[in-house]
Amino acid sequence: MSGICVYKKGGKMLNAINEETKVCKSCGKKLPLEEFVKIYGKNYSNICKKCHVKKRQETVFNNKLKNGEIIEKDFVVIERIYKKISNERVLRRSVSTIPHIARDERFVKLFDYKDSWVSNYGRLIVKDDAGTYQLVKGNRIRTTGELTYTLYKNTFFKIKKQWGYKKETVLARDLVIQTFIVNYDIKNNTACWHNDNNVKDNYYKNLHPVTELQYQEIKNRWEKNGSVSEDEIIQIVNQKEYKQQDWKPWQYVRTYNEKGYLGMDDINYHSDAWIRWTNMMQRCYSEKIHKYKPYYKNCSVCEEWHNFSNFKIWYDTHFIPGTQVDLDKDLIGKCSNVYSPETCSLITHFMNTLFEKRGTSRRISKNKKGKFSASMLILNKNILIGEYETEEDAKKGFAEYKKNYIKSIAEKSKDKVPNYVYEAMIDWDFEVAA
Protein backbone atom coordinates (compact mmCIF):
# COMPACT_ATOMS: atom_id res chain seq x y z
CA MET A 1 0.00 0.00 0.00
CA SER A 2 1.20 3.47 -0.77
CA GLY A 3 1.19 6.37 1.65
CA ILE A 4 0.92 10.16 1.55
CA CYS A 5 3.48 12.38 -0.10
CA VAL A 6 3.68 15.92 1.34
CA TYR A 7 5.32 18.67 -0.70
CA LYS A 8 5.44 22.50 -0.99
CA LYS A 9 4.22 24.57 -3.88
CA GLY A 10 3.96 28.35 -3.84
CA GLY A 11 4.54 28.45 -0.09
CA LYS A 12 1.61 26.07 0.54
CA MET A 13 1.65 22.50 1.93
CA LEU A 14 -0.06 20.07 -0.47
CA ASN A 15 -0.85 16.37 -0.06
CA ALA A 16 -0.64 14.02 -3.03
CA ILE A 17 -2.50 10.86 -2.04
CA ASN A 18 -1.79 7.85 -4.19
CA GLU A 19 -4.57 5.28 -4.61
CA GLU A 20 -4.13 2.34 -2.27
CA THR A 21 -4.07 -1.06 -3.98
CA LYS A 22 -4.00 -4.78 -3.18
CA VAL A 23 -3.24 -7.93 -5.18
CA CYS A 24 -6.06 -10.47 -5.42
CA LYS A 25 -4.81 -13.96 -4.52
CA SER A 26 -7.38 -15.56 -6.83
CA CYS A 27 -7.05 -13.66 -10.13
CA GLY A 28 -3.65 -12.08 -9.41
CA LYS A 29 -4.79 -8.60 -10.46
CA LYS A 30 -3.59 -5.45 -8.71
CA LEU A 31 -6.77 -3.58 -7.83
CA PRO A 32 -7.91 -0.56 -5.74
CA LEU A 33 -8.92 -1.37 -2.15
CA GLU A 34 -12.55 -0.54 -2.94
CA GLU A 35 -12.62 -3.66 -5.14
CA PHE A 36 -12.13 -5.82 -2.01
CA VAL A 37 -14.59 -6.71 0.74
CA LYS A 38 -13.85 -4.93 4.01
CA ILE A 39 -13.68 -7.26 7.02
CA TYR A 40 -13.13 -6.79 10.74
CA GLY A 41 -13.50 -3.04 10.47
CA LYS A 42 -10.12 -2.09 8.97
CA ASN A 43 -8.81 -5.11 7.08
CA TYR A 44 -9.70 -6.28 3.56
CA SER A 45 -10.25 -9.77 2.18
CA ASN A 46 -7.51 -11.50 0.17
CA ILE A 47 -9.70 -11.92 -2.93
CA CYS A 48 -11.51 -9.20 -4.86
CA LYS A 49 -15.28 -8.78 -4.99
CA LYS A 50 -15.60 -10.33 -8.47
CA CYS A 51 -13.63 -13.42 -7.48
CA HIS A 52 -15.68 -13.63 -4.29
CA VAL A 53 -18.90 -13.66 -6.34
CA LYS A 54 -17.46 -16.35 -8.65
CA LYS A 55 -16.51 -18.58 -5.71
CA ARG A 56 -19.94 -18.08 -4.15
CA GLN A 57 -21.63 -18.97 -7.46
CA GLU A 58 -19.52 -22.10 -7.72
CA THR A 59 -20.37 -23.14 -4.14
CA VAL A 60 -24.11 -22.55 -4.61
CA PHE A 61 -24.03 -24.42 -7.93
CA ASN A 62 -22.21 -27.44 -6.48
CA ASN A 63 -24.61 -27.59 -3.51
CA LYS A 64 -27.67 -27.46 -5.77
CA LEU A 65 -26.16 -30.11 -8.04
CA LYS A 66 -25.42 -32.33 -5.00
CA ASN A 67 -28.94 -31.89 -3.62
CA GLY A 68 -30.61 -32.61 -6.95
CA GLU A 69 -31.97 -29.07 -7.35
CA ILE A 70 -30.18 -28.85 -10.73
CA ILE A 71 -30.69 -31.78 -13.09
CA GLU A 72 -29.58 -32.68 -16.61
CA LYS A 73 -32.48 -30.90 -18.37
CA ASP A 74 -31.50 -27.59 -16.77
CA PHE A 75 -28.18 -27.44 -18.65
CA VAL A 76 -28.09 -25.67 -22.01
CA VAL A 77 -27.88 -28.17 -24.87
CA ILE A 78 -26.87 -26.59 -28.17
CA GLU A 79 -28.92 -27.66 -31.17
CA ARG A 80 -28.88 -26.70 -34.82
CA ILE A 81 -31.63 -24.09 -35.22
CA TYR A 82 -32.27 -21.69 -38.11
CA LYS A 83 -34.05 -18.37 -37.70
CA LYS A 84 -37.54 -17.71 -39.05
CA ILE A 85 -37.41 -14.91 -41.63
CA SER A 86 -40.40 -12.58 -42.01
CA ASN A 87 -41.56 -11.94 -45.57
CA GLU A 88 -41.26 -8.18 -45.05
CA ARG A 89 -37.45 -8.48 -44.88
CA VAL A 90 -37.08 -10.55 -48.07
CA LEU A 91 -36.08 -8.67 -51.24
CA ARG A 92 -38.10 -9.97 -54.17
CA ARG A 93 -36.24 -10.98 -57.31
CA SER A 94 -38.76 -9.02 -59.39
CA VAL A 95 -37.74 -5.85 -57.49
CA SER A 96 -33.95 -6.27 -57.55
CA THR A 97 -33.91 -7.93 -61.04
CA ILE A 98 -30.78 -9.79 -59.90
CA PRO A 99 -30.86 -13.54 -60.79
CA HIS A 100 -30.67 -16.04 -57.93
CA ILE A 101 -28.04 -18.81 -57.97
CA ALA A 102 -30.42 -21.37 -56.43
CA ARG A 103 -34.15 -21.92 -55.91
CA ASP A 104 -33.85 -21.44 -52.15
CA GLU A 105 -31.70 -18.28 -52.27
CA ARG A 106 -33.25 -15.41 -50.32
CA PHE A 107 -31.88 -11.90 -49.83
CA VAL A 108 -32.82 -10.61 -46.37
CA LYS A 109 -32.69 -6.97 -45.21
CA LEU A 110 -29.95 -6.12 -42.71
CA PHE A 111 -31.22 -3.92 -39.88
CA ASP A 112 -28.02 -2.07 -38.96
CA TYR A 113 -26.61 -1.43 -42.44
CA LYS A 114 -27.70 1.04 -45.11
CA ASP A 115 -29.92 -0.44 -47.85
CA SER A 116 -28.25 -3.86 -47.72
CA TRP A 117 -29.57 -7.43 -48.15
CA VAL A 118 -27.55 -10.61 -47.50
CA SER A 119 -28.51 -13.97 -48.96
CA ASN A 120 -28.37 -17.38 -47.30
CA TYR A 121 -25.49 -18.09 -49.71
CA GLY A 122 -23.45 -15.14 -48.45
CA ARG A 123 -24.06 -12.89 -51.46
CA LEU A 124 -24.85 -9.20 -50.90
CA ILE A 125 -27.11 -6.69 -52.63
CA VAL A 126 -27.05 -2.93 -51.94
CA LYS A 127 -29.26 -0.15 -53.24
CA ASP A 128 -27.41 3.00 -54.32
CA ASP A 129 -28.61 6.60 -53.97
CA ALA A 130 -30.18 6.39 -57.44
CA GLY A 131 -32.37 3.49 -56.28
CA THR A 132 -30.54 0.85 -58.34
CA TYR A 133 -29.92 -2.59 -56.83
CA GLN A 134 -26.38 -3.90 -57.28
CA LEU A 135 -24.67 -7.18 -56.48
CA VAL A 136 -21.54 -6.49 -54.41
CA LYS A 137 -18.40 -8.40 -55.37
CA GLY A 138 -16.60 -8.05 -52.01
CA ASN A 139 -12.95 -8.79 -51.20
CA ARG A 140 -11.06 -11.82 -49.97
CA ILE A 141 -8.61 -11.76 -47.05
CA ARG A 142 -5.20 -12.79 -48.40
CA THR A 143 -4.20 -14.90 -45.40
CA THR A 144 -7.49 -16.81 -44.94
CA GLY A 145 -9.37 -16.43 -48.23
CA GLU A 146 -12.56 -15.39 -46.39
CA LEU A 147 -14.98 -13.03 -48.10
CA THR A 148 -15.55 -9.52 -46.70
CA TYR A 149 -17.86 -6.64 -47.56
CA THR A 150 -17.52 -2.92 -46.85
CA LEU A 151 -20.88 -1.54 -45.73
CA TYR A 152 -22.28 1.59 -44.13
CA LYS A 153 -23.30 0.82 -40.57
CA ASN A 154 -25.94 2.87 -38.77
CA THR A 155 -24.21 4.28 -35.69
CA PHE A 156 -24.97 6.85 -33.01
CA PHE A 157 -22.47 9.74 -33.06
CA LYS A 158 -22.06 11.09 -29.53
CA ILE A 159 -20.70 14.50 -30.57
CA LYS A 160 -23.51 15.21 -33.04
CA LYS A 161 -26.01 13.38 -30.78
CA GLN A 162 -27.65 11.77 -33.75
CA TRP A 163 -27.65 8.58 -35.80
CA GLY A 164 -25.63 8.39 -38.99
CA TYR A 165 -23.49 6.03 -41.06
CA LYS A 166 -19.84 4.98 -40.99
CA LYS A 167 -17.92 2.49 -43.12
CA GLU A 168 -17.33 -0.96 -41.69
CA THR A 169 -15.72 -4.08 -43.11
CA VAL A 170 -17.53 -7.26 -42.13
CA LEU A 171 -17.09 -10.95 -42.93
CA ALA A 172 -19.73 -12.46 -45.20
CA ARG A 173 -20.07 -15.49 -42.92
CA ASP A 174 -20.76 -13.25 -39.91
CA LEU A 175 -23.63 -11.58 -41.79
CA VAL A 176 -25.05 -14.98 -42.73
CA ILE A 177 -24.77 -16.34 -39.17
CA GLN A 178 -26.33 -13.18 -37.72
CA THR A 179 -29.26 -13.33 -40.15
CA PHE A 180 -30.03 -17.03 -40.54
CA ILE A 181 -28.54 -19.07 -37.67
CA VAL A 182 -29.35 -19.17 -33.95
CA ASN A 183 -26.05 -18.39 -32.22
CA TYR A 184 -26.14 -19.63 -28.63
CA ASP A 185 -23.07 -17.67 -27.50
CA ILE A 186 -22.20 -14.63 -29.64
CA LYS A 187 -19.48 -13.41 -27.26
CA ASN A 188 -17.44 -16.63 -27.27
CA ASN A 189 -18.28 -18.03 -30.73
CA THR A 190 -15.59 -15.97 -32.45
CA ALA A 191 -14.68 -18.66 -35.00
CA CYS A 192 -16.66 -20.34 -37.78
CA TRP A 193 -16.32 -23.81 -39.27
CA HIS A 194 -17.19 -24.03 -42.97
CA ASN A 195 -18.16 -27.54 -44.06
CA ASP A 196 -15.16 -29.35 -45.61
CA ASN A 197 -13.08 -26.36 -44.46
CA ASN A 198 -14.16 -24.52 -47.62
CA VAL A 199 -14.06 -20.83 -46.61
CA LYS A 200 -15.48 -19.84 -50.02
CA ASP A 201 -18.72 -21.65 -49.16
CA ASN A 202 -20.94 -19.30 -47.14
CA TYR A 203 -24.21 -21.22 -47.51
CA TYR A 204 -25.97 -20.94 -44.16
CA LYS A 205 -26.44 -24.71 -43.66
CA ASN A 206 -22.67 -25.17 -44.06
CA LEU A 207 -21.65 -22.63 -41.40
CA HIS A 208 -21.13 -23.39 -37.70
CA PRO A 209 -20.41 -20.60 -35.16
CA VAL A 210 -17.93 -22.08 -32.65
CA THR A 211 -15.29 -21.17 -30.08
CA GLU A 212 -11.59 -21.21 -31.00
CA LEU A 213 -11.09 -24.51 -29.12
CA GLN A 214 -14.09 -26.10 -30.86
CA TYR A 215 -12.85 -24.94 -34.25
CA GLN A 216 -9.42 -26.48 -33.65
CA GLU A 217 -10.91 -29.81 -32.58
CA ILE A 218 -13.23 -29.91 -35.61
CA LYS A 219 -10.32 -29.07 -37.90
CA ASN A 220 -8.13 -31.77 -36.32
CA ARG A 221 -10.81 -34.42 -36.90
CA TRP A 222 -11.37 -33.20 -40.47
CA GLU A 223 -7.64 -33.44 -41.24
CA LYS A 224 -7.47 -36.89 -39.66
CA ASN A 225 -10.62 -38.42 -41.15
CA GLY A 226 -11.23 -36.31 -44.25
CA SER A 227 -14.69 -35.23 -43.06
CA VAL A 228 -16.70 -34.16 -40.00
CA SER A 229 -20.43 -34.82 -39.75
CA GLU A 230 -22.94 -32.35 -38.33
CA ASP A 231 -23.65 -34.76 -35.47
CA GLU A 232 -19.94 -34.75 -34.59
CA ILE A 233 -19.86 -30.96 -34.61
CA ILE A 234 -22.91 -30.75 -32.33
CA GLN A 235 -21.27 -33.28 -30.01
CA ILE A 236 -18.06 -31.21 -29.87
CA VAL A 237 -19.80 -27.89 -29.13
CA ASN A 238 -21.64 -29.51 -26.23
CA GLN A 239 -18.52 -31.04 -24.63
CA LYS A 240 -17.09 -29.16 -21.66
CA GLU A 241 -13.45 -29.64 -22.68
CA TYR A 242 -13.98 -27.63 -25.88
CA LYS A 243 -15.78 -24.66 -24.33
CA GLN A 244 -13.98 -21.31 -23.96
CA GLN A 245 -11.16 -21.35 -21.40
CA ASP A 246 -13.05 -19.36 -18.75
CA TRP A 247 -16.22 -21.46 -19.16
CA LYS A 248 -18.16 -22.05 -15.94
CA PRO A 249 -21.03 -24.57 -15.75
CA TRP A 250 -23.34 -22.34 -13.67
CA GLN A 251 -23.29 -19.74 -16.44
CA TYR A 252 -25.11 -22.19 -18.71
CA VAL A 253 -27.85 -23.51 -16.46
CA ARG A 254 -31.43 -22.41 -17.21
CA THR A 255 -32.12 -20.95 -13.78
CA TYR A 256 -34.26 -17.97 -14.82
CA ASN A 257 -37.87 -19.03 -15.32
CA GLU A 258 -36.49 -22.41 -16.51
CA LYS A 259 -35.45 -20.73 -19.76
CA GLY A 260 -32.83 -18.04 -19.20
CA TYR A 261 -29.16 -18.44 -18.37
CA LEU A 262 -26.31 -15.99 -17.69
CA GLY A 263 -23.82 -16.87 -20.40
CA MET A 264 -21.19 -14.66 -18.77
CA ASP A 265 -19.40 -14.06 -15.50
CA ASP A 266 -19.00 -10.33 -14.96
CA ILE A 267 -22.58 -9.08 -14.54
CA ASN A 268 -23.76 -5.74 -13.21
CA TYR A 269 -27.06 -6.69 -11.59
CA HIS A 270 -28.07 -3.01 -11.44
CA SER A 271 -27.48 -2.33 -15.15
CA ASP A 272 -30.24 -1.38 -17.59
CA ALA A 273 -29.50 -4.46 -19.71
CA TRP A 274 -29.96 -6.85 -16.77
CA ILE A 275 -33.18 -5.19 -15.60
CA ARG A 276 -34.64 -5.25 -19.15
CA TRP A 277 -33.69 -8.90 -19.64
CA THR A 278 -35.13 -10.15 -16.33
CA ASN A 279 -38.34 -8.14 -16.89
CA MET A 280 -38.65 -9.62 -20.40
CA MET A 281 -38.14 -13.19 -19.15
CA GLN A 282 -40.63 -12.74 -16.31
CA ARG A 283 -43.15 -11.13 -18.64
CA CYS A 284 -43.10 -14.17 -20.91
CA TYR A 285 -42.61 -17.07 -18.50
CA SER A 286 -43.71 -16.08 -15.00
CA GLU A 287 -47.10 -17.44 -13.94
CA LYS A 288 -47.33 -14.72 -11.27
CA ILE A 289 -47.02 -12.03 -13.96
CA HIS A 290 -49.61 -13.77 -16.16
CA LYS A 291 -52.21 -13.63 -13.37
CA TYR A 292 -52.51 -9.85 -13.60
CA LYS A 293 -51.10 -9.41 -17.12
CA PRO A 294 -52.72 -12.28 -19.06
CA TYR A 295 -51.94 -10.66 -22.44
CA TYR A 296 -48.34 -11.85 -22.03
CA LYS A 297 -49.28 -15.56 -21.80
CA ASN A 298 -48.74 -16.10 -25.53
CA CYS A 299 -45.44 -14.17 -25.63
CA SER A 300 -42.02 -15.79 -25.74
CA VAL A 301 -38.32 -14.95 -26.01
CA CYS A 302 -36.24 -16.31 -28.89
CA GLU A 303 -33.65 -18.99 -28.06
CA GLU A 304 -30.75 -16.62 -28.80
CA TRP A 305 -31.94 -14.20 -26.12
CA HIS A 306 -32.36 -16.89 -23.47
CA ASN A 307 -28.65 -16.18 -23.03
CA PHE A 308 -28.35 -12.89 -21.14
CA SER A 309 -24.90 -12.29 -22.66
CA ASN A 310 -26.42 -12.31 -26.18
CA PHE A 311 -29.17 -9.89 -25.15
CA LYS A 312 -26.62 -7.56 -23.52
CA ILE A 313 -24.57 -7.37 -26.73
CA TRP A 314 -27.66 -6.31 -28.69
CA TYR A 315 -28.86 -3.94 -25.96
CA ASP A 316 -25.50 -2.18 -25.52
CA THR A 317 -25.25 -1.72 -29.30
CA HIS A 318 -28.64 0.03 -29.58
CA PHE A 319 -29.02 1.77 -26.22
CA ILE A 320 -27.96 5.41 -25.89
CA PRO A 321 -26.89 6.23 -22.29
CA GLY A 322 -29.02 8.91 -20.69
CA THR A 323 -32.16 8.09 -22.68
CA GLN A 324 -35.41 6.63 -21.36
CA VAL A 325 -36.74 3.94 -23.67
CA ASP A 326 -38.97 0.88 -23.76
CA LEU A 327 -38.10 -2.53 -25.20
CA ASP A 328 -40.71 -2.74 -27.95
CA LYS A 329 -41.62 -5.70 -30.19
CA ASP A 330 -44.68 -4.22 -31.87
CA LEU A 331 -43.15 -1.77 -34.36
CA ILE A 332 -40.47 -3.88 -36.06
CA GLY A 333 -42.21 -7.17 -35.35
CA LYS A 334 -45.64 -5.97 -36.53
CA CYS A 335 -47.16 -6.75 -33.11
CA SER A 336 -45.18 -10.00 -32.84
CA ASN A 337 -45.49 -12.27 -29.82
CA VAL A 338 -41.73 -13.01 -29.84
CA TYR A 339 -38.95 -10.91 -28.33
CA SER A 340 -35.89 -11.20 -30.59
CA PRO A 341 -33.23 -9.08 -32.36
CA GLU A 342 -35.44 -9.38 -35.48
CA THR A 343 -38.57 -7.98 -33.82
CA CYS A 344 -37.37 -5.58 -31.11
CA SER A 345 -36.29 -1.95 -30.94
CA LEU A 346 -35.62 0.60 -28.21
CA ILE A 347 -38.08 3.50 -28.49
CA THR A 348 -39.62 6.08 -26.18
CA HIS A 349 -42.62 5.13 -24.05
CA PHE A 350 -44.79 7.51 -26.08
CA MET A 351 -43.81 5.76 -29.33
CA ASN A 352 -44.32 2.38 -27.71
CA THR A 353 -47.94 3.18 -26.88
CA LEU A 354 -48.57 4.05 -30.54
CA PHE A 355 -47.75 0.56 -31.79
CA GLU A 356 -48.72 -1.90 -29.07
CA LYS A 357 -52.08 -3.61 -29.50
CA ARG A 358 -53.56 -2.13 -26.36
CA GLY A 359 -51.68 1.18 -26.48
CA THR A 360 -54.04 3.36 -28.47
CA SER A 361 -57.77 2.99 -28.22
CA ARG A 362 -59.96 3.33 -31.30
CA ARG A 363 -63.20 5.03 -30.37
CA ILE A 364 -66.14 4.86 -32.77
CA SER A 365 -69.49 6.22 -31.59
CA LYS A 366 -72.82 7.16 -33.14
CA ASN A 367 -74.04 10.69 -32.37
CA LYS A 368 -77.54 12.21 -32.29
CA LYS A 369 -77.32 13.13 -35.99
CA GLY A 370 -76.91 9.48 -36.89
CA LYS A 371 -73.30 9.95 -37.95
CA PHE A 372 -70.27 8.09 -36.68
CA SER A 373 -67.47 9.97 -34.95
CA ALA A 374 -63.93 8.61 -34.73
CA SER A 375 -61.37 9.51 -32.09
CA MET A 376 -58.06 8.18 -30.76
CA LEU A 377 -57.12 7.91 -27.10
CA ILE A 378 -53.40 7.95 -26.42
CA LEU A 379 -51.78 8.44 -23.02
CA ASN A 380 -55.22 9.41 -21.63
CA LYS A 381 -55.53 12.18 -24.21
CA ASN A 382 -58.51 12.03 -26.58
CA ILE A 383 -57.91 13.19 -30.17
CA LEU A 384 -61.06 13.83 -32.24
CA ILE A 385 -60.56 12.69 -35.83
CA GLY A 386 -63.89 13.47 -37.53
CA GLU A 387 -67.47 12.46 -38.42
CA TYR A 388 -68.44 9.86 -41.04
CA GLU A 389 -71.60 8.57 -42.66
CA THR A 390 -70.97 4.90 -41.84
CA GLU A 391 -69.16 2.96 -39.14
CA GLU A 392 -66.91 1.40 -41.77
CA ASP A 393 -65.88 4.85 -43.02
CA ALA A 394 -65.13 5.88 -39.43
CA LYS A 395 -62.82 2.88 -39.01
CA LYS A 396 -61.05 3.71 -42.26
CA GLY A 397 -60.75 7.33 -41.17
CA PHE A 398 -59.16 6.24 -37.90
CA ALA A 399 -56.66 3.96 -39.68
CA GLU A 400 -55.66 6.69 -42.14
CA TYR A 401 -55.32 9.30 -39.39
CA LYS A 402 -53.16 7.04 -37.23
CA LYS A 403 -50.94 6.15 -40.17
CA ASN A 404 -50.35 9.83 -41.01
CA TYR A 405 -49.93 10.69 -37.32
CA ILE A 406 -47.17 8.09 -36.98
CA LYS A 407 -45.48 9.38 -40.15
CA SER A 408 -45.38 12.88 -38.66
CA ILE A 409 -43.80 11.50 -35.47
CA ALA A 410 -41.29 9.60 -37.64
CA GLU A 411 -40.19 12.75 -39.47
CA LYS A 412 -39.69 14.56 -36.16
CA SER A 413 -37.66 11.60 -34.89
CA LYS A 414 -35.42 11.15 -37.95
CA ASP A 415 -31.72 10.90 -37.01
CA LYS A 416 -32.81 10.60 -33.35
CA VAL A 417 -33.61 6.90 -33.76
CA PRO A 418 -31.86 4.10 -35.74
CA ASN A 419 -32.74 4.19 -39.42
CA TYR A 420 -34.52 0.82 -39.35
CA VAL A 421 -36.85 2.24 -36.67
CA TYR A 422 -37.52 5.35 -38.79
CA GLU A 423 -38.25 3.22 -41.87
CA ALA A 424 -40.59 0.96 -39.91
CA MET A 425 -42.55 4.01 -38.71
CA ILE A 426 -42.82 5.42 -42.24
CA ASP A 427 -44.00 2.05 -43.61
CA TRP A 428 -46.28 1.28 -40.67
CA ASP A 429 -49.72 0.05 -41.66
CA PHE A 430 -52.61 -0.08 -39.19
CA GLU A 431 -54.42 -2.92 -40.94
CA VAL A 432 -51.29 -5.10 -41.11
CA ALA A 433 -50.55 -4.49 -37.43
CA ALA A 434 -54.14 -5.26 -36.48
C-alpha positions, -999 to +999 in steps of 0.1 A: +000+000+000+012+035-008+012+064+017+009+102+015+035+124-001+037+159+013+053+187-007+054+225-010+042+246-039+040+283-038+045+284-001+016+261+005+017+225+019-001+201-005-008+164-001-006+140-030-025+109-020-018+078-042-046+053-046-041+023-023-041-011-040-040-048-032-032-079-052-061-105-054-048-140-045-074-156-068-070-137-101-036-121-094-048-086-105-036-054-087-068-036-078-079-006-057-089-014-021-126-005-029-126-037-051-121-058-020-146-067+007-138-049+040-137-073+070-131-068+107-135-030+105-101-021+090-088-051+071-097-063+036-102-098+022-075-115+002-097-119-029-115-092-049-153-088-050-156-103-085-136-134-075-157-136-043-189-137-063-175-163-087-165-186-057-199-181-041-216-190-075-195-221-077-204-231-041-241-225-046-240-244-079-222-274-065-246-276-035-277-275-058-262-301-080-254-323-050-289-319-036-306-326-070-320-291-074-302-289-107-307-318-131-296-327-166-325-309-184-315-276-168-282-274-186-281-257-220-279-282-249-269-266-282-289-277-312-289-267-348-316-241-352-323-217-381-341-184-377-375-177-391-374-149-416-404-126-420-416-119-456-413-082-451-375-085-449-371-106-481-361-087-512-381-100-542-362-110-573-388-090-594-377-059-575-340-063-576-339-079-610-308-098-599-309-135-608-307-160-579-280-188-580-304-214-564-341-219-559-339-214-521-317-183-523-333-154-503-319-119-498-328-106-464-327-070-452-299-061-427-312-039-399-280-021-390-266-014-424-277+010-451-299-004-478-283-039-477-296-074-482-276-106-475-285-140-490-284-174-473-255-181-497-235-151-485-241-129-515-248-092-509-271-067-526-271-029-519-293-001-532-274+030-543-286+066-540-302+064-574-324+035-563-305+009-583-299-026-568-264-039-573-247-072-565-215-065-544-184-084-554-166-080-520-130-088-512-111-118-500-086-118-471-052-128-484-042-149-454-075-168-449-094-164-482-126-154-464-150-130-481-155-095-467-179-066-476-175-029-468-209-015-457-223+016-441-233+008-406-259+029-388-242+043-357-250+069-330-225+097-331-221+111-295-207+145-306-235+152-330-260+134-308-277+118-337-276+086-358-256+084-390-235+060-411-198+050-410-179+025-431-173-010-417-157-041-431-175-073-421-171-109-429-197-125-452-201-155-429-208-132-399-236-116-418-251-150-427-248-163-392-263-132-377-293-133-402-300-170-405-285-191-377-294-192-340-261-184-322-261-196-286-231-177-275-222-146-296-195-134-273-174-166-273-183-180-307-156-160-325-147-187-350-167-203-378-163-238-393-172-240-430-182-275-441-152-293-456-131-264-445-142-245-476-141-208-466-155-198-500-187-216-492-209-193-471-242-212-475-260-209-442-264-247-437-227-252-441-216-226-414-211-234-377-204-206-352-179-221-327-153-212-301-116-212-310-111-245-291-141-261-309-128-249-343-094-265-336-109-298-326-132-299-356-103-291-379-081-318-363-108-344-369-114-332-405-076-334-412-075-369-397-106-384-412-112-363-443-147-352-431-167-342-400-204-348-398-229-323-383-237-348-355-199-348-346-199-310-346-229-308-323-213-333-300-181-312-299-198-279-291-216-295-262-185-310-246-171-292-217-134-296-227-140-276-259-158-247-243-140-213-240-112-214-214-130-194-188-162-215-192-182-220-159-210-246-157-233-223-137-233-197-164-251-222-187-279-235-165-314-224-172-321-210-138-343-180-148-379-190-153-365-224-165-354-207-198-328-180-192-292-184-184-263-160-177-238-169-204-212-147-188-194-141-155-190-103-150-226-091-145-238-057-132-271-067-116-281-030-114-275-023-152-302-014-176-295-045-197-300-068-168-332-052-156-346-053-192-337-089-196-351-101-163-383-081-169-387-096-204-381-132-192-406-127-163-431-111-186-431-142-209-426-171-185-437-161-150-471-174-139-473-147-113-470-120-140-496-138-162-522-136-134-525-099-136-511-094-171-527-123-191-519-107-224-483-119-220-493-156-218-487-161-255-454-142-256-420-158-257-383-150-260-362-163-289-337-190-281-308-166-288-319-142-261-324-169-235-287-162-230-283-129-211-249-123-227-264-123-262-292-099-252-266-076-235-246-074-267-277-063-287-289-039-260-255-022-255-253-017-293-286+000-296-290+018-262-280+054-259-269+062-223-290+089-207-322+081-227-354+066-214-367+039-237-390+009-238-381-025-252-407-027-280-416-057-302-447-042-319-432-018-344-405-039-361-422-072-354-456-060-365-472-068-331-452-100-328-455-123-298-417-130-298-389-109-283-359-112-306-332-091-324-354-094-355-386-080-338-374-056-311-363-020-309-356+006-282-381+035-285-396+061-262-426+051-241-448+075-261-438+058-293-443+024-277-479+032-269-486+041-305-478+006-318-487-019-291-521-036-295-536-021-264-517+012-265-540+034-285-578+030-282-600+033-313-632+050-304-661+049-328-695+062-316-728+072-331-740+107-324-775+122-323-773+131-360-769+095-369-733+099-380-703+081-367-675+100-349-639+086-347-614+095-321-581+082-308-571+079-271-534+079-264-518+084-230-552+094-216-555+122-242-585+120-266-579+132-302-611+138-322-606+127-358-639+135-375-675+125-384-684+099-410-716+086-427-710+049-418-692+030-391-669+014-418-659+049-430-651+059-394-628+029-390-610+037-423-607+073-412-592+062-379-567+040-397-557+067-421-553+093-394-532+070-372-509+061-402-503+098-410-499+107-373-472+081-370-455+094-401-454+129-387-438+115-355-413+096-376-402+128-395-397+146-362-377+116-349-354+112-379-317+109-370-328+106-333-336+069-338-319+041-357-327+042-394-345+008-393-369+022-367-375+053-388-383+032-419-406+010-399-425+040-387-428+054-422-440+021-436-463+013-407-497+001-417-526-001-392-544-029-409-513-051-411-505-045-374-541-053-365 
